[in-house]
Amino acid sequence: MKNRTFAVLVDGENVSPKDFHGVIQEVEKNGDIALRRVYADWTRPPLSSWKDILHETGARPIHQFNYGKDAADHALIMDAIELTSTNTRLDAFCIVSSDGGYHTLAQRIREKGLHVMGIGKRNTPQRLRQACHHFVYMDLLEKEAPKPAKQDDESLEDLLVRAYRSAEVHGESVYLGQLGSHLKKLDPAFDPRSYSFNSLKALIKANSHLFETESETHDRFFITLKEGAIETKPDQVLEGVISRWISHYGFIESDLGPFYFAKTNVRADQREHRFKAGDKVRFSVANLPDPGAGDSSEQNGKAKEIEVLEELVLAENPD
């Protein structure tokens, strides 16, 4: 499906700011958002609750004094018509309102060969719903604001899983390029090089406990989320000693058995550390060791949030 480029135009006097995070998430399932504008008479005290939401979402408030009935609506309509003619990057519009008066605007946009998406309440008049290519009821949107982007010293795994789930459609495998786009939406500063990998593909392959390759060619790479892979949560904290280190991978011996980890699981401020056998570390448990597992790779536990405590000096045998 073509990745559309949207203009999201919101009737701020007809939509609750509590729903706006869900609006953005819903539109992003259908394409990229080039601009997001919210129209209202911002001098009205009841609209003050929009302030924080506008900052969090990067939306632009468009002010229109309420000189007469539907003044903000008229400003939205005029801007939309102008954008269809002047901004050639846009090929889709999302009108966020339950006001049936926008049905003519939706029709005009369709006549120009552009995609029209609508988001509104269940009582939105049929004439507006029918004028859109695609209409979503407000009560079906995500109710919670998206989690903030991961900080550098936190685990990467939550971010990868959240990006995968936001990119996934109807349980189908996800193209690596789409995963990358959703990672950037969640964290604009995301870069595989921050985790010592030159490419997203290499980073994903290093996290084979989360993803498996569905199909791969020289220019196409599709992945699926492994069954049981979930966002990691703070868990038991242990200490141990690195027994082996091979390039981007290592093994830790602890009182609970051996644990595997990759450089992606190390705290960001210590990823440049030259790991070697004997380094003492503290870590959180992602998965406990399973000595009875049939696959030797699953017999090791999985460690995360690795913190180097000190370098142990291994005593030499005097003999």
C-alpha positions as CSV (number, residue, x, y, z in Angstrom):
1,M,0.0,0.0,0.0
2,K,1.2,3.5,-0.8
3,N,2.6,5.4,2.1
4,R,0.5,8.5,2.1
5,T,1.6,12.0,3.3
6,F,-1.1,13.6,5.5
7,A,-2.2,17.0,6.5
8,V,-4.1,16.6,9.8
9,L,-6.6,19.5,10.3
10,V,-8.4,19.5,13.7
11,D,-11.5,21.5,14.7
12,G,-10.1,22.3,18.2
13,E,-13.5,23.6,19.4
14,N,-15.2,20.3,18.5
15,V,-12.5,17.8,19.6
16,S,-11.3,17.0,23.1
17,P,-7.5,17.4,23.6
18,K,-7.6,14.0,25.5
19,D,-8.3,12.3,22.1
20,F,-5.5,14.0,20.2
21,H,-2.7,11.5,20.9
22,G,-5.0,8.8,19.7
23,V,-5.8,10.8,16.5
24,I,-2.1,11.1,15.7
25,Q,-1.4,7.4,16.3
26,E,-4.4,6.4,14.1
27,V,-3.3,8.6,11.2
28,E,0.3,7.3,11.5
29,K,-1.0,3.8,10.8
30,N,-2.0,5.1,7.4
31,G,1.0,7.2,6.4
32,D,3.3,10.0,7.4
33,I,2.1,13.3,8.8
34,A,3.6,16.3,7.1
35,L,1.7,18.9,9.1
36,R,-0.7,19.0,12.0
37,R,-2.9,22.0,12.8
38,V,-5.5,22.7,15.4
39,Y,-8.0,25.5,14.8
40,A,-9.7,27.5,17.6
41,D,-10.2,30.8,19.2
42,W,-7.4,30.3,21.7
43,T,-8.4,33.2,23.9
44,R,-11.3,31.1,25.2
45,P,-10.4,29.8,28.8
46,P,-12.0,26.4,28.3
47,L,-9.4,25.6,25.5
48,S,-6.4,26.1,27.8
49,S,-6.2,22.3,28.4
50,W,-5.0,22.0,24.8
51,K,-1.7,23.8,25.6
52,D,0.3,20.8,26.9
53,I,-1.1,18.5,24.2
54,L,0.0,20.9,21.5
55,H,3.5,20.9,22.9
56,E,3.7,17.1,23.3
57,T,2.5,16.4,19.7
58,G,4.3,19.2,17.9
59,A,1.0,20.5,16.5
60,R,0.6,24.0,15.4
61,P,-2.3,26.1,17.0
62,I,-4.1,28.3,14.4
63,H,-5.9,31.1,16.1
64,Q,-9.1,32.6,14.8
65,F,-11.1,35.1,16.8
66,N,-14.7,34.0,17.2
67,Y,-16.0,37.0,15.2
68,G,-19.0,35.0,14.1
69,K,-20.5,31.5,14.0
70,D,-18.0,28.8,12.9
71,A,-15.2,31.3,12.4
72,A,-12.5,28.6,13.2
73,D,-14.3,26.2,10.9
74,H,-14.1,28.6,8.0
75,A,-10.3,29.2,8.7
76,L,-9.7,25.4,8.6
77,I,-11.7,25.1,5.3
78,M,-9.8,27.9,3.6
79,D,-6.4,26.5,4.7
80,A,-7.4,23.1,3.4
81,I,-8.4,24.3,0.0
82,E,-5.2,26.4,-0.3
83,L,-3.0,23.4,0.7
84,T,-4.6,21.2,-2.0
85,S,-3.3,23.6,-4.5
86,T,0.0,24.8,-3.1
87,N,1.5,21.8,-1.2
88,T,2.3,19.2,-3.8
89,R,3.8,16.8,-1.1
90,L,0.4,16.2,0.4
91,D,-1.7,13.4,-1.1
92,A,-4.0,12.9,1.9
93,F,-6.0,14.9,4.4
94,C,-7.5,14.0,7.8
95,I,-10.4,16.1,9.0
96,V,-10.9,15.7,12.7
97,S,-14.3,16.8,13.7
98,S,-17.9,15.6,14.2
99,D,-19.4,18.6,12.5
100,G,-21.3,17.5,9.4
101,G,-20.6,20.9,7.8
102,Y,-17.2,19.7,6.7
103,H,-18.7,17.2,4.2
104,T,-18.4,19.8,1.3
105,L,-14.7,20.2,2.1
106,A,-14.2,16.4,2.1
107,Q,-16.0,16.3,-1.3
108,R,-13.8,19.0,-2.8
109,I,-10.6,17.3,-1.6
110,R,-11.8,14.0,-3.2
111,E,-12.5,15.8,-6.4
112,K,-8.9,16.8,-6.6
113,G,-7.9,13.1,-6.5
114,L,-6.6,13.2,-2.9
115,H,-7.3,10.7,-0.1
116,V,-9.7,11.9,2.7
117,M,-9.7,10.4,6.1
118,G,-12.2,11.5,8.8
119,I,-12.1,11.0,12.6
120,G,-15.1,11.9,14.7
121,K,-17.7,10.8,17.2
122,R,-20.4,8.2,16.6
123,N,-23.0,11.0,16.1
124,T,-21.1,12.4,13.2
125,P,-23.6,13.1,10.4
126,Q,-23.7,10.5,7.6
127,R,-23.0,13.1,5.0
128,L,-19.5,13.7,6.4
129,R,-18.8,10.0,6.9
130,Q,-19.8,9.2,3.4
131,A,-17.7,12.0,1.9
132,C,-14.5,10.4,3.3
133,H,-12.6,7.5,1.9
134,H,-12.0,6.2,5.4
135,F,-13.7,7.3,8.6
136,V,-12.7,6.3,12.2
137,Y,-14.9,6.7,15.3
138,M,-13.2,8.5,18.1
139,D,-14.1,5.9,20.7
140,L,-12.0,3.3,18.8
141,L,-8.8,5.3,19.1
142,E,-6.0,4.5,21.6
143,K,-6.9,5.9,25.0
144,E,-3.4,6.4,26.3
145,A,-0.7,8.8,25.2
146,P,2.3,7.0,23.6
147,K,5.1,6.2,25.9
148,P,8.0,8.7,25.7
149,A,11.0,7.8,23.6
150,K,13.5,5.6,25.3
151,Q,16.3,7.4,27.1
152,D,19.9,6.4,26.0
153,D,20.5,4.5,29.2
154,E,17.4,2.3,29.0
155,S,16.9,-1.0,27.2
156,L,16.5,-0.9,23.5
157,E,14.1,-3.9,23.4
158,D,11.0,-2.1,24.5
159,L,11.5,0.5,21.7
160,L,12.0,-2.2,19.0
161,V,8.9,-4.1,20.1
162,R,6.7,-1.0,20.3
163,A,7.9,0.1,16.8
164,Y,7.1,-3.3,15.4
165,R,3.6,-3.4,16.9
166,S,2.9,0.1,15.6
167,A,4.1,-0.9,12.1
168,E,2.3,-4.3,12.1
169,V,-1.0,-4.5,10.1
170,H,-3.4,-7.5,10.5
171,G,-0.7,-9.7,11.9
172,E,1.4,-9.6,8.7
173,S,5.2,-9.5,8.7
174,V,6.8,-6.1,8.8
175,Y,9.2,-4.7,6.2
176,L,12.4,-3.5,7.7
177,G,12.0,0.0,6.1
178,Q,8.6,0.3,7.7
179,L,10.1,-0.7,11.1
180,G,12.7,2.0,10.6
181,S,10.1,4.7,9.9
182,H,8.2,3.8,13.0
183,L,11.3,3.8,15.1
184,K,11.9,7.3,14.0
185,K,8.4,8.3,14.8
186,L,8.8,7.0,18.4
187,D,12.3,8.4,18.8
188,P,13.6,10.9,16.1
189,A,17.1,10.5,17.4
190,F,17.2,6.7,16.9
191,D,20.3,5.5,15.1
192,P,21.6,1.9,15.0
193,R,25.1,3.3,15.3
194,S,24.2,4.4,18.9
195,Y,24.2,0.6,19.6
196,S,27.4,-0.2,17.7
197,F,25.7,-1.4,14.5
198,N,26.1,0.1,11.1
199,S,22.6,-0.9,9.9
200,L,19.2,-1.6,11.3
201,K,19.3,-5.0,9.7
202,A,22.4,-5.9,11.7
203,L,20.8,-4.6,14.9
204,I,17.6,-6.6,14.3
205,K,19.6,-9.8,13.6
206,A,21.5,-9.3,16.9
207,N,18.1,-9.3,18.6
208,S,17.0,-12.7,17.3
209,H,15.4,-13.4,20.7
210,L,12.7,-10.9,19.7
211,F,12.4,-11.3,15.9
212,E,12.7,-13.9,13.3
213,T,13.3,-13.4,9.6
214,E,10.2,-14.1,7.5
215,S,11.9,-13.5,4.1
216,E,15.1,-11.9,2.9
217,T,16.5,-11.0,-0.4
218,H,19.3,-8.5,-1.4
219,D,16.9,-5.6,-1.2
220,R,13.9,-6.9,0.9
221,F,13.9,-7.9,4.5
222,F,10.7,-8.9,6.4
223,I,10.5,-9.9,10.1
224,T,7.9,-11.2,12.5
225,L,7.8,-10.8,16.3
226,K,8.5,-14.1,18.1
227,E,5.7,-15.5,20.1
228,G,6.0,-14.5,23.7
229,A,8.3,-11.5,23.0
230,I,7.0,-8.7,25.2
231,E,8.2,-5.3,26.4
232,T,10.8,-5.8,29.0
233,K,10.1,-4.6,32.5
234,P,12.5,-4.0,35.5
235,D,13.2,-7.4,37.0
236,Q,15.5,-9.2,39.3
237,V,19.0,-7.6,39.5
238,L,22.0,-9.8,39.7
239,E,25.8,-9.5,39.7
240,G,28.2,-11.7,37.8
241,V,31.4,-12.0,35.9
242,I,31.9,-12.0,32.2
243,S,33.2,-15.4,31.2
244,R,33.5,-14.9,27.4
245,W,33.3,-11.9,25.1
246,I,33.1,-12.3,21.3
247,S,32.8,-9.1,19.2
248,H,29.3,-7.9,20.0
249,Y,28.3,-10.8,22.3
250,G,29.2,-12.0,25.7
251,F,28.3,-14.5,28.5
252,I,28.0,-13.8,32.2
253,E,28.4,-16.4,35.0
254,S,26.2,-15.8,38.0
255,D,24.7,-17.6,41.0
256,L,21.7,-18.4,38.8
257,G,23.7,-19.8,35.9
258,P,25.0,-18.4,32.6
259,F,23.5,-15.4,30.9
260,Y,23.9,-14.2,27.3
261,F,24.0,-10.5,26.3
262,A,24.7,-8.4,23.3
263,K,26.2,-4.9,23.2
264,T,22.8,-3.5,22.6
265,N,21.9,-4.6,26.2
266,V,24.7,-2.5,27.7
267,R,24.1,0.9,29.2
268,A,24.7,3.6,26.6
269,D,27.4,5.3,28.7
270,Q,29.4,2.0,28.8
271,R,29.0,0.6,25.3
272,E,32.5,1.7,24.4
273,H,34.0,-0.3,27.2
274,R,36.5,-3.0,26.0
275,F,34.8,-6.0,27.5
276,K,36.9,-9.1,28.4
277,A,36.7,-12.1,30.6
278,G,36.9,-11.2,34.3
279,D,34.8,-7.9,34.1
280,K,32.4,-7.8,37.0
281,V,29.0,-6.6,36.0
282,R,25.5,-5.9,37.4
283,F,22.5,-6.6,35.2
284,S,18.7,-7.1,35.1
285,V,17.2,-10.5,34.2
286,A,15.3,-10.6,31.0
287,N,15.0,-14.4,30.9
288,L,16.2,-16.9,33.4
289,P,18.5,-19.8,32.2
290,D,16.7,-23.0,31.2
291,P,19.1,-25.9,31.6
292,G,16.4,-28.3,30.2
293,A,15.9,-26.5,26.9
294,G,16.5,-28.5,23.8
295,D,18.3,-25.7,22.0
296,S,21.7,-24.8,23.6
297,S,21.1,-21.1,22.8
298,E,18.0,-21.2,25.0
299,Q,19.8,-22.8,27.9
300,N,21.4,-19.5,28.7
301,G,19.5,-16.7,30.4
302,K,19.1,-13.3,28.8
303,A,20.7,-10.3,30.5
304,K,19.8,-6.6,30.0
305,E,20.9,-3.2,31.3
306,I,24.5,-4.4,31.8
307,E,26.6,-2.1,34.0
308,V,30.3,-2.7,34.4
309,L,31.3,-2.5,38.0
310,E,35.0,-3.2,37.9
311,E,37.7,-5.2,36.2
312,L,38.7,-8.3,38.2
313,V,42.4,-9.1,38.3
314,L,42.5,-12.9,37.7
315,A,45.2,-14.4,39.9
316,E,47.9,-16.2,38.1
317,N,49.0,-19.6,39.1
318,P,52.4,-19.2,40.8
319,D,53.3,-22.6,39.6
